[in-house]
């Protein structure tokens, strides 16, 4: 669930950036992916709640979101777009790169040794 939450966050930011920066076929694809991701989140939180292992999925999202945000302020692309859009773009790229970390932590927690 935590990985899906991060995926939804970076897709929402990327969708915003796509609307204001380029608006092409990727905007439609990102919209469809965001809808599918939100559906997965809904299913995990409500329909499949009894099978979700909350105690094992204990990765704190701020360990990923805050460093990505700080890094986006420091290192962002230099394009003709306004600064906030460049920072948002960098944030979604960095967040996408590390959005699998909660899933890896979950796999580590469920491993039987």
C-alpha positions in Angstrom: 0.0 0.0 0.0 2.8 2.4 0.8 4.4 1.9 -2.6 1.1 2.5 -4.2 0.7 5.7 -2.2 4.0 7.0 -3.4 3.2 6.0 -7.0 -0.1 7.9 -6.8 1.8 10.9 -5.4 4.4 11.0 -8.1 1.8 10.4 -10.8 -0.3 13.2 -9.6 2.7 15.6 -9.6 3.8 14.3 -13.0 0.2 14.8 -14.3 0.3 18.4 -13.1 3.7 18.9 -14.8 2.5 17.3 -18.0 -0.5 19.6 -18.1 1.5 22.8 -17.6 4.7 21.9 -19.4 4.0 19.7 -22.5 0.4 18.3 -22.7 0.9 15.4 -25.0 0.0 11.7 -25.2 1.9 11.1 -21.9 -0.7 13.3 -20.2 -3.5 10.8 -21.2 -1.3 7.8 -20.2 -0.4 9.3 -16.9 -4.1 10.0 -16.2 -5.0 6.4 -16.9 -2.2 5.1 -14.8 -3.2 7.4 -11.9 -6.8 6.2 -12.1 -5.6 2.6 -12.0 -3.3 3.3 -9.1 -6.1 5.0 -7.1 -8.3 2.0 -7.8 -5.6 -0.3 -6.4 -5.3 1.9 -3.3 -9.1 1.8 -2.8 -9.2 -2.0 -3.1 -6.3 -2.4 -0.6 -7.8 0.1 1.9 -11.4 -1.0 1.8 -12.2 -4.2 -0.1 -9.1 -6.2 0.8 -8.5 -4.7 4.2 -8.7 -8.1 5.9 -5.7 -9.4 3.9 -3.6 -6.3 4.3 -0.7 -6.7 6.8 -0.5 -3.2 8.3 2.1 -4.3 10.9 4.4 -5.5 8.2 3.9 -2.4 5.9 5.6 -0.1 8.4 7.8 2.1 6.2 7.4 5.8 7.1 6.7 7.7 3.8 8.4 10.9 5.0 11.8 9.0 4.9 11.3 9.1 1.1 9.2 12.2 0.4 11.1 14.7 2.4 14.6 13.9 0.9 13.1 13.9 -2.6 11.6 17.3 -2.0 14.8 18.7 -0.6 16.8 17.2 -3.5 14.3 18.7 -6.0 14.9 22.2 -4.6 18.6 21.7 -4.9 18.9 19.8 -8.2 16.2 20.6 -10.8 16.4 21.0 -14.6 17.1 24.4 -16.1 14.4 24.8 -18.8 12.3 27.8 -19.9 9.4 26.8 -17.5 8.8 28.6 -14.2 10.8 27.5 -11.2 8.0 25.7 -9.3 7.2 23.5 -12.4 10.9 22.5 -12.7 11.0 21.7 -9.0 7.8 19.6 -9.2 9.2 17.8 -12.2 12.4 16.9 -10.4 10.4 15.8 -7.3 8.3 13.4 -9.3 11.3 11.9 -11.1 13.2 11.4 -7.8 10.1 10.0 -6.1 9.5 7.6 -8.9 13.0 6.3 -8.6 12.6 5.4 -4.9 8.9 4.5 -4.8 9.7 0.8 -4.6 11.5 1.1 -1.2 8.4 0.5 0.9 7.7 -2.7 -1.1 11.3 -3.9 -0.4 10.8 -3.1 3.3 7.6 -5.1 3.3 9.3 -8.1 1.7 12.1 -7.8 4.2 9.5 -7.8 7.1 7.6 -10.8 5.8 10.7 -13.0 5.2 10.8 -16.0 7.5 14.3 -16.7 8.8 
